[in-house]
């Protein structure tokens, strides 16, 4: 597998993101392909309950910069990885090297093999949820809680909203992919030039952007999709699970907003709980209202002690 690695100079002077990166090689032996290097940042006491923050498309762990510190201040060990193809992680050059199964396995290998996390509070938004909900379903012994934030677990049995199809077409066909602009378009609140540059930092040129271009095409849109069977199995497991779930959506996400009532009704761990709806926030609610979302996660952990 041919990969690119963004030089560290690209990440200098990021606003509110002075965390030292960590790196590890993860193998995709179970799904084919060689090892790739994944990056993550972390904060908080080493012995604290782990909180795993999984980002989506086309962002990276920078998205969580306003959540890491308050979660760490509450006594938690906070880990924010970069998915393969994003942030400081290796970037396969060929779009075809990306698959849903590979991203699940790469993330599993980092969280459970390299970091050996147990009792995890898993926070997933966008693709972070598509991957994270699979991990929670397939490795329930590792996951103590789930926070689903503007995300879902598609099987291709229901249509995606038209705006998502428009987004996919743009990402797959645009000669130049403006990542910072895409993140800003998914927010309700204005973004500074410095922050926008932070989202562009991992991608020096178009050759680095196979990950962002690949991800929309990996979302199951038909029942025949290669990921459909695994996602149906994950739904079945989660629908029987008592793992506590917090559904923390924004009020302004036309892409995943329809999943909020489905998750609240389908997951036993979500029932009987007051689920926050964060106002004046778009798809990237961590960017729009990261501190507010972090406060909800802190309260959720405190209310659901891991037994």
C-alpha positions in Angstrom: 0.0 0.0 0.0 1.4 3.4 -1.0 1.0 6.0 1.7 1.9 9.6 2.3 2.8 11.2 5.6 2.2 14.8 6.3 5.3 16.6 7.7 5.1 17.9 11.2 5.8 21.5 10.1 2.3 21.6 8.7 0.9 21.3 12.2 2.9 24.1 13.8 1.0 26.8 15.7 -2.4 25.3 15.5 -4.9 27.4 17.5 -5.8 25.8 20.9 -4.2 22.5 19.9 -0.8 22.3 21.4 -0.9 18.5 22.2 2.1 16.4 21.5 1.2 13.6 19.0 1.7 9.9 19.6 2.2 7.3 16.9 1.9 3.6 16.5 1.8 1.1 13.6 -1.4 -0.9 13.2 -1.8 -3.9 11.0 -4.7 -4.7 8.8 -3.9 -8.3 8.6 -7.5 -9.4 9.2 -8.7 -7.4 6.2 -5.7 -7.4 4.0 -3.1 -4.7 3.5 0.1 -3.8 5.4 0.7 -1.8 8.5 0.0 1.9 8.6 0.9 4.5 11.2 -1.9 6.1 13.2 -1.6 9.2 15.3 -3.4 10.3 18.4 -3.3 13.0 21.1 -4.2 12.5 24.7 -4.6 14.4 27.9 -5.7 13.7 31.5 -4.5 11.2 34.1 -3.2 7.9 32.8 -5.4 6.0 35.3 -8.6 7.9 34.5 -11.5 6.3 32.8 -10.7 6.5 29.0 -12.8 8.6 26.7 -12.2 7.8 23.0 -13.1 10.7 20.7 -13.6 9.6 17.1 -13.9 12.2 14.4 -15.4 11.9 10.9 -15.1 13.2 7.4 -13.2 15.3 6.4 -11.9 16.5 9.8 -9.3 15.1 12.2 -8.7 15.2 16.0 -8.3 19.0 15.8 -12.1 19.0 15.8 -12.1 17.9 19.4 -9.7 20.7 20.7 -12.4 22.4 22.8 -13.5 19.1 24.4 -10.2 17.5 25.4 -9.3 19.8 28.2 -12.6 19.9 30.0 -12.9 16.1 29.8 -9.3 15.7 31.2 -10.1 18.3 33.9 -12.9 16.0 35.0 -10.4 13.3 35.7 -10.7 11.3 32.4 -7.9 10.0 30.2 -8.9 11.5 26.8 -7.7 9.9 23.6 -8.4 11.6 20.2 -7.0 9.5 17.2 -6.7 10.6 13.6 -8.4 8.1 11.3 -6.2 6.6 8.6 -6.1 9.1 5.8 -6.6 12.1 8.1 -4.7 14.3 10.4 -1.2 13.1 11.2 -2.0 9.5 10.4 -0.7 7.8 7.2 -2.7 8.6 4.1 -3.1 5.8 1.5 -2.7 7.3 -1.9 -5.3 5.2 -3.7 -9.0 5.7 -2.9 -9.5 2.0 -3.3 -7.3 1.2 -0.3 -10.1 2.6 1.9 -12.9 0.4 3.0 -15.4 0.5 5.9 -14.0 -2.8 7.2 -10.4 -1.5 7.1 -11.3 1.6 9.0 -13.1 -0.4 11.7 -10.1 -2.7 12.0 -7.5 0.0 12.0 -9.3 1.9 14.8 -9.9 -1.3 16.8 -6.3 -2.2 16.6 -5.2 1.2 17.9 -7.8 1.4 20.7 -7.7 -2.2 21.9 -4.4 -3.7 20.8 -2.0 -0.8 21.0 -3.7 1.3 23.8 -5.4 -1.7 25.5 -8.4 0.4 26.5 -11.1 -1.0 28.8 -14.1 0.7 30.2 -14.2 3.1 27.3 -16.6 6.0 26.9 -16.8 6.1 23.1 -17.7 9.4 21.5 -18.4 9.3 17.8 -19.5 11.9 15.3 -20.1 11.4 11.6 -17.7 8.5 10.5 -16.5 8.4 14.1 -20.0 7.0 14.9 -20.1 4.7 12.0 -16.9 3.1 13.2 -17.5 3.6 16.9 -20.9 1.9 16.9 -19.4 -1.1 15.2 -16.7 -1.3 17.8 -19.2 -1.0 20.6 -21.3 -3.8 19.1 -18.5 -6.1 18.3 -16.4 -5.5 21.5 -19.0 -4.8 24.2 -16.5 -6.0 26.9 -14.4 -3.0 26.1 -17.0 -0.2 26.0 -18.7 1.2 29.1 -20.7 3.9 27.4 -21.6 5.3 24.0 -22.1 8.9 23.0 -23.6 9.2 19.5 -23.3 12.7 18.2 -24.6 13.6 14.8 -24.0 10.1 13.4 -25.7 6.8 12.6 -25.2 3.2 11.4 -26.5 2.9 7.9 -27.4 -0.4 6.3 -28.6 0.8 2.9 -32.1 -0.1 3.7 -33.2 3.6 3.9 -32.3 6.5 1.6 -29.8 9.0 2.6 -31.0 12.7 2.4 -30.5 14.5 -0.9 -28.0 17.0 0.7 -25.8 14.1 1.5 -25.9 12.9 -2.1 -24.9 16.4 -3.2 -22.0 16.4 -0.8 -20.8 13.0 -2.0 -20.9 14.2 -5.6 -18.9 17.3 -4.8 -16.3 15.4 -2.7 -15.8 12.7 -5.3 -15.6 14.9 -8.4 -14.3 18.4 -7.5 -10.8 19.0 -9.1 -9.7 20.7 -5.8 -11.1 19.6 -2.5 -11.2 22.5 0.0 -11.4 20.7 3.3 -11.6 23.8 5.5 -14.4 25.1 3.4 -16.3 21.8 3.7 -16.0 21.9 7.5 -17.1 25.6 7.6 -20.1 24.7 5.5 -21.1 22.1 8.1 -21.0 24.6 10.9 -23.6 27.2 12.1 -21.0 29.5 13.7 -18.3 31.4 11.9 -14.8 30.0 11.8 -11.6 32.0 11.8 -9.0 31.8 9.0 -6.6 30.2 11.5 -9.1 27.5 12.4 -9.9 26.8 8.8 -6.2 26.5 8.0 -6.0 24.0 10.8 -8.5 21.7 9.0 -6.5 22.1 5.8 -3.1 21.4 7.5 -3.1 17.6 7.0 -3.5 17.9 3.2 -0.6 19.8 1.5 -2.0 19.0 -1.9 -4.6 16.8 -3.7 -2.5 13.7 -3.5 -3.0 13.6 0.2 -6.8 13.7 0.0 -7.8 10.1 -1.0 -9.3 9.6 2.5 -11.7 12.5 2.4 -12.6 11.6 -1.2 -13.1 7.9 -0.4 -15.3 8.1 2.7 -18.7 9.2 1.2 -18.5 6.3 -1.2 -18.1 3.8 1.7 -21.4 4.7 3.4 -23.8 1.8 2.7 -26.5 3.1 0.3 -28.0 -0.2 -0.8 -28.7 -3.5 1.0 -26.1 -5.1 -1.2 -23.3 -2.9 0.1 -20.2 -4.8 1.4 -20.7 -3.3 4.9 -24.4 -3.9 5.2 -24.3 -7.4 6.8 -21.8 -6.2 9.5 -23.9 -3.1 10.2 -27.1 -5.1 10.5 -25.3 -7.4 12.9 -24.2 -4.4 14.9 -27.7 -3.1 15.1 -28.9 -6.5 16.3 -26.2 -6.5 19.0 -26.8 -2.9 20.1 -30.6 -3.4 20.2 -29.9 -6.1 22.9 -27.3 -4.2 24.8 -27.7 -2.4 28.1 -24.6 -0.3 27.6 -25.6 3.3 28.5 -26.1 5.6 25.5 -26.3 9.3 25.2 -27.7 10.7 21.9 -26.2 14.2 21.7 -27.2 15.8 18.5 -27.3 19.4 17.3 -30.4 21.2 16.1 -28.9 22.0 12.7 -27.6 18.9 10.9 -29.6 18.0 7.8 -27.4 15.0 7.1 -27.8 12.9 10.3 -30.6 14.7 12.2 -33.1 12.0 11.2 -31.0 9.4 13.1 -31.6 11.0 16.5 -35.1 9.6 17.2 -34.1 6.2 15.8 -31.1 5.8 18.1 -33.1 7.0 21.1 -35.9 4.4 20.4 -33.8 1.5 19.2 -31.0 1.3 21.8 -32.1 0.1 25.2 -29.2 2.0 26.9 -30.7 5.3 25.5 -34.2 4.8 26.9 -35.4 6.7 29.9 -32.6 9.3 29.5 -32.8 13.0 28.8 -30.8 13.5 25.6 -29.5 17.0 24.8 -30.1 18.8 21.6 -27.4 21.4 21.2 -28.7 24.6 19.7 -27.2 26.8 17.1 -24.9 24.0 16.0 -24.4 22.3 12.7 -23.1 18.9 11.6 -19.7 19.6 13.2 -21.1 20.3 16.7 -17.7 19.9 18.3 -16.6 22.9 16.3 -19.7 24.9 17.0 -20.2 23.9 20.6 -17.4 21.7 21.8 -17.3 22.9 25.4 -21.1 22.4 25.7 -20.9 18.9 24.3 -18.0 18.1 26.6 -20.1 19.1 29.6 -22.8 16.7 28.6 -20.3 13.9 28.3 -18.9 14.7 31.7 -22.4 14.6 33.3 -23.2 11.4 31.4 -20.2 9.6 32.7 -20.8 10.8 36.3 -24.4 9.5 36.0 -23.5 6.1 34.7 -20.7 4.7 36.9 -18.9 1.7 35.3 -19.6 -1.4 37.3 
